[in-house]
Amino acid sequence: MKSIYFLLFACFTGLCKAQSEPTPSASERFRAAFERAAKHAGAIKDYGAPRLVNKGAKPALILSEGKVYFNGSLLTFGEPLEKWEKVLGGQSVCSKRNEKPRRCKWDALGIEIGSTFVKPASVEELVIRLGRDPDESLMTSIPAKAGESSPDTVLLSKGTFQGYLEMDRFGIDSKTKFWEIRTSVAPDHNLRCGLRECHQPHGKFSDEVNIAMILSSGDENGTLRELSLYRP
């Protein structure tokens, strides 16, 4: 533990080698210092350099400094579902307005948003689906309830996100492994596995919003299947 503190101190007092242009941000410098210290102490494994994802695909979903941007437009948790619908555009399928909680899905985007029982009118969750299990069965409807003639729609998106997803300037797609995300985003997200396996790692997106992930396997080499941001 003392070695970690020493290396962090050394990096921030100018003893560590300076980075090349462009000048990294404060969070990037801290992340680099933390990783060097943790690797030196054996706290994390050195898998090598993370794979890079090319920019340019549309739509662009950017997660930066606790904020969500869709094609440059800010999406804020706590705002009405209708406002998110307008920003996301396209064809959506939503639950009935009198249902609690409410939910909307975009099959073409692989995106879902939802409210809660306590806050039924505002967006409290964002789900981004990047991949699916090959054996996954997609139910299209739920049998009609007693006294109703038509079945309910299953509000789980059928598609996967095919645009550009970025978190803390690091591009993410369906081939991105958990260790690549963990070592490339700001350490204050505190992304971590469970006590026995890593199938559903979690962390902190901002002071008010948490992160939850679903991976293709139960270890750090699992690729990202689903990323959720939600207000607890």
C-alpha positions in Angstrom: 0.0 0.0 0.0 2.9 2.4 0.8 4.3 1.8 -2.7 1.0 3.0 -4.3 1.0 6.3 -2.3 4.7 6.9 -3.1 4.2 6.4 -6.8 1.2 8.6 -6.9 3.1 11.3 -5.1 6.0 10.9 -7.4 3.8 11.3 -10.5 2.2 14.5 -9.3 5.4 16.1 -8.2 7.0 15.8 -11.7 9.1 12.6 -11.2 7.1 10.6 -13.7 7.7 10.9 -17.4 5.6 13.6 -19.1 3.0 12.6 -21.6 3.1 13.5 -25.3 0.7 16.0 -26.9 -2.1 16.7 -26.5 -1.9 17.6 -22.9 -4.0 15.1 -20.9 -6.7 16.3 -18.6 -6.5 16.1 -14.8 -8.6 12.9 -14.7 -6.5 11.3 -17.3 -3.3 12.2 -15.5 -4.7 10.8 -12.3 -5.9 7.6 -14.0 -2.4 7.0 -15.6 -0.7 7.6 -12.2 -3.1 5.3 -10.4 -2.7 2.5 -13.0 1.1 2.7 -12.8 1.0 2.6 -9.0 -1.5 -0.3 -8.9 0.4 -2.3 -11.4 3.6 -1.8 -9.4 1.9 -3.1 -6.3 0.3 -6.0 -8.2 -3.2 -4.7 -7.5 -4.3 -5.0 -11.1 -3.3 -7.2 -14.0 -1.4 -5.8 -17.0 -3.4 -7.0 -20.0 -1.6 -4.6 -22.4 -3.0 -1.8 -24.5 -6.8 -1.5 -24.9 -8.3 -2.0 -28.3 -9.3 1.3 -30.0 -12.7 1.9 -31.6 -12.9 4.3 -34.6 -15.0 7.3 -34.3 -17.5 8.4 -37.0 -20.5 6.0 -36.6 -23.9 7.5 -36.1 -25.7 8.1 -33.8 -23.1 9.2 -31.3 -23.7 8.5 -27.7 -21.2 10.3 -25.5 -20.8 9.7 -21.7 -18.6 12.4 -20.3 -18.2 13.9 -16.8 -21.5 12.5 -15.5 -23.5 13.7 -18.5 -25.1 12.0 -21.5 -25.1 13.4 -25.0 -26.9 12.0 -28.0 -25.7 13.4 -31.3 -24.5 16.5 -29.4 -27.8 17.0 -27.5 -27.8 16.8 -23.7 -30.0 14.1 -22.1 -30.6 14.7 -18.4 -31.9 12.1 -15.9 -35.0 13.4 -14.1 -36.5 15.0 -17.2 -39.8 13.8 -18.8 -39.7 10.7 -21.0 -41.3 12.8 -23.8 -38.2 15.1 -23.9 -35.9 12.1 -24.3 -38.2 10.8 -27.0 -37.8 14.0 -29.0 -34.0 14.0 -28.7 -33.6 10.3 -29.5 -36.1 10.6 -32.4 -36.9 7.7 -34.7 -39.6 5.2 -34.0 -40.1 4.3 -30.4 -42.6 2.0 -28.6 -43.7 3.1 -25.1 -45.9 1.8 -22.4 -49.3 3.4 -21.7 -49.2 6.8 -20.0 -51.1 5.6 -17.0 -48.8 2.7 -16.3 -46.2 2.8 -13.5 -43.4 2.6 -14.1 -43.3 3.7 -17.8 -40.8 2.5 -20.4 -39.8 3.2 -24.0 -37.7 1.3 -26.4 -36.0 1.9 -29.8 -35.5 -1.3 -31.7 -33.4 0.4 -34.3 -31.1 1.9 -31.7 -30.9 -0.9 -29.1 -31.8 1.7 -26.5 -34.4 1.7 -23.7 -35.4 4.3 -21.1 -37.5 3.9 -18.1 -39.1 5.6 -15.0 -39.8 4.2 -11.6 -42.8 3.7 -9.4 -41.8 6.6 -7.3 -41.0 8.9 -10.3 -43.3 7.5 -13.1 -43.0 10.6 -15.4 -39.2 11.1 -15.5 -36.3 9.2 -17.0 -34.5 7.3 -14.2 -32.8 4.6 -16.3 -31.0 4.3 -19.7 -30.2 0.9 -21.1 -27.8 0.5 -24.1 -27.7 -3.0 -25.7 -24.5 -3.8 -27.6 -24.8 -7.5 -28.0 -27.0 -10.5 -27.2 -26.5 -14.1 -26.3 -26.8 -16.2 -29.5 -29.4 -18.4 -27.7 -31.4 -15.5 -26.4 -35.1 -15.7 -27.2 -36.9 -12.5 -27.9 -40.5 -12.5 -26.8 -42.5 -10.0 -28.7 -45.6 -9.8 -26.5 -47.1 -10.8 -23.1 -50.4 -12.7 -23.0 -53.4 -10.4 -22.5 -54.5 -9.7 -19.0 -57.9 -10.8 -17.7 -60.5 -8.5 -19.3 -58.2 -7.2 -22.0 -58.4 -8.2 -25.7 -54.8 -7.4 -26.8 -51.5 -8.6 -25.5 -48.9 -6.2 -23.9 -45.8 -5.3 -25.9 -42.5 -6.4 -24.4 -40.5 -3.2 -23.9 -37.1 -4.7 -24.5 -35.3 -3.5 -27.7 -34.9 -6.1 -30.3 -31.8 -4.5 -31.9 -28.3 -3.5 -30.7 -26.6 -0.1 -30.7 -24.7 0.3 -33.9 -23.5 3.9 -33.5 -20.5 5.3 -31.7 -20.4 4.9 -27.9 -17.8 6.7 -25.9 -17.1 7.0 -22.2 -14.4 9.4 -20.9 -13.0 9.7 -24.4 -12.7 5.9 -24.8 -14.7 4.3 -27.6 -16.8 1.2 -26.7 -18.5 -1.4 -28.9 -19.7 -5.0 -28.7 -16.1 -6.3 -28.9 -14.8 -4.2 -26.0 -13.7 -6.2 -23.0 -14.4 -5.1 -19.4 -10.8 -4.7 -18.5 -10.4 -2.3 -21.4 -13.2 -0.2 -20.1 -12.0 -0.3 -16.5 -8.4 0.7 -17.3 -9.5 3.4 -19.8 -12.1 5.4 -18.0 -11.7 7.7 -14.9 -10.9 5.6 -11.8 -13.5 7.5 -9.7 -16.2 5.4 -11.6 -14.9 2.6 -9.3 -15.9 -0.1 -11.8 -15.6 -3.5 -10.1 -16.6 -7.1 -10.3 -18.6 -9.2 -7.8 -16.9 -11.2 -5.1 -16.8 -14.4 -7.0 -17.3 -13.5 -10.7 -17.5 -10.6 -13.1 -20.6 -11.2 -15.1 -22.4 -8.1 -13.9 -19.8 -5.4 -12.9 -21.0 -2.1 -11.5 -19.8 1.3 -10.5 -20.6 5.0 -10.3 -21.3 7.3 -13.3 -21.8 10.5 -11.3 -22.9 11.6 -7.8 -26.5 10.7 -8.6 -26.2 8.0 -11.3 -24.9 4.5 -11.1 -23.5 2.2 -13.8 -24.4 -1.5 -14.3 -23.0 -3.8 -17.0 -23.7 -7.3 -18.3 -20.8 -9.1 -19.9 -20.5 -12.2 -22.1 -18.6 -14.1 -19.5 -17.9 -14.0 -15.8 -14.3 -12.6 -16.0 -12.6 -9.4 -17.0 -12.2 -10.6 -20.5 -15.9 -10.7 -21.0 -17.2 -8.4 -23.8 -19.9 -5.8 -23.1 -23.4 -6.9 -23.8 -25.4 -4.3 -22.0 -24.6 -0.9 -20.2 -27.2 0.7 -17.9 -27.1 4.1 -16.2 -29.7 4.6 -13.5 -30.6 6.8 -10.5 -31.0 4.6 -7.4 
